[in-house]
Every structure is written in C-alpha cells, then in structure tokens.
C-alpha cells in the first residue's frame, strides 16, 4: 500500500512429486475512505514495525502458516504435505484493487491498492521460481478480508491455471468468514439486497436506497466479468462486490466456511454497536442477520452439486476449528469435500437456533462458538 515490494511466503511440499498446492490470502479488515485508509496503512500488525499493515517493511523472515497452510498432520490432515503459499495482506482492498500507480489525487489517498494485481503477479512468479506448473490440484483459501479476496479472485485464479498450466490444473476455493454480504432478508422483496442497517431496522424504517456510485471506486476493484455480464439490465457493476450476486455466477468449485451470526458483518456492515448485544433491539438484529445468512448460503449452495457449506450457529468471525456441527469441525468437513469421500455431508448448517429464538447456540463452548444471552 505504501509502495514497498509485495510478496509471499512459500513452503515446498514434503514430497517432491506432490502436485497439491494451498494458496492462502491473509485477512485483516480494509478501508473505504481517506481517513480509514490512512489509519489502516499506519496500524501496526503484531510485532511488526510501525506502519507494517500497509507495508512489507516489517515482515518476518519466516512464517509457520495458518489453516490449511499448517505443516502439522494433526491440525491439517488433508493438506499438511502440500506446497503452501501464504500471501500477506498489505493493500486494504480485500485483495481486489487494481491501483498500481500512485495518484496524489486519489480520494482514498496516494496509496497502492493493488491486491488483485499482486495476486496475478504472484502466480506468475510461482510459475517461474517453483514447481507450480506441475500443480494438479489447488485449494485457494483465505479468511475475513482474505475470504473476500477468495470470492473475488476464485474464478480468475482458476482461469489463470487452466490457461498457463493446462486442463489438468483444478482450483477449488474455500472462503472463511468471507461471505459479504447475505441477502434473502425478511423485510426486503429483492433477495439480492443486503440486510437493512441496524439504525433503520431498530426504528422500523426501510433500508436506504443502494448507492448510485461504487463506494470502492478509488481502489478500482476487480469484478469478475462473468458476474458483471450476468447482471440484469440497469444493475450496477459493483453489485458483483456482494457474495450474494457473485456466488451465483462462479465457475470454480467452492466450499464456504461461515459463521451464521458474523459479528464483523453485524457490527461493521450493519452498523450495530457491540454495546447493543444483549438488548432486545440488538438481539432482534442479530437474529435477523443470522436468518439472512442461513437463507442465502443454504439455498444457493444446495443448488450447486460441486460445492459445500459449513455454517456454524456462532456469534463469531472466523469459525474456530473447535466449533462443531453434529460433532464435525470445519477441518473434517473441508477434507471430506476436498476428497469427495462422502464421510461428511457437503452442506452442513447448524439447526439448534431454530428452537432457540434464532440466536447463536452452536457447539464448541463460549470460546469456540460464542453465544448471546437473552435480552431483558
């Protein structure tokens, strides 16, 4: 974001003949205006130097990896032997921006919003410097903003692999906590519209009309062409920034890992302050948002026989591995879908909330699957 060199971490597969790869996109929020982008870029990340969130200047020399990039068989049984590629997030654009030239007049600031451009260049670099061109199967995974990046870039990565590696190269995608945003709400006739913001919902008011301008335009976001082409006449191209629109047109196989009651969407997107949790208006909004997420994901994924869903009934953003549905965690569900072995249903959505006022109630304990107390 600050103009420093983008990059990635790479761990070769433990077997030199291994043709399975995992490409992981790091998450970490993002920005949508001048002040927000300045704050995001200058925010420290972990033990990095000041300003490292929007820079590579403070990156570690090595990284263990996370999720399906872990090298441990116990924590990552399906992919621990694979080639692992970890892409740090330093652009504030959900890995979707295409601003590769500094512009002092940019409304969001004179920064490089080039997440999508970086990803394509990383694929090219892998092809030049590693055995990537022998890849036969890839899991393209990311969490939070990385999950958004997986949604936005999934088909682009699949198309790149087919063009540059060949038809043998299969890309499957796993966005974790990246389904921004749900539709199919109780109060809007159009199933593609997002949930009504908290302020209007609590007051019983209708949702404000959609923006007439792309709110992310200063980042020049990448919207998959096949999604834009499939939009009804008069629908804004930036509608394809919503997973509800985008998922319907996606070509690559996808396994969606998501919390039904995603507090990042309820608070960040919906505008509900965390202090409202436990109040009756707050709990009603949490229930409303959870229903929209469940309706959207279960209805859409069920129509695609190649796809899968792991939807926990948690008030969480990231879906901890200890959270379970019918005793199954996300690691086992993903592995079963990947291997197509039929040991776990491809679509798993928690049902405990149906008899619980539609509130978070999933298994995994308070730390693994946070619940919400009844309002007073």
Secondary structure, DSSP 8 states (H G I E B T S, - for coil): --S-----EEE--SSTT--EEEEEE-------SHHHHHHHHH---TTS-TTGGG-STT--S-----GGG---TTT-TTTTTSEEEEE---SSSTT-----S--TT-TT-S----HHHHHHHHHHHHHHHSSGGG--EEEEEEETHHHHHHHHHHHHHHHHHHHHT-TT-EEEEEEES--------SS-SSTTS----HHHHHTT-------SS-TTGGG-----HHHHHHS-TT--GGGGGSHHHHHHH--S-BEEEEEEE-HHIIIIIT---GGGTTSHHHHHHHHHHHHHHHHHHHHHHHT-TT-EEEEEEEE-SS--TT-EETTEEHHHHHHHHHHT-SSS-SEEE--GGGGTTS----BSHHHHS-------
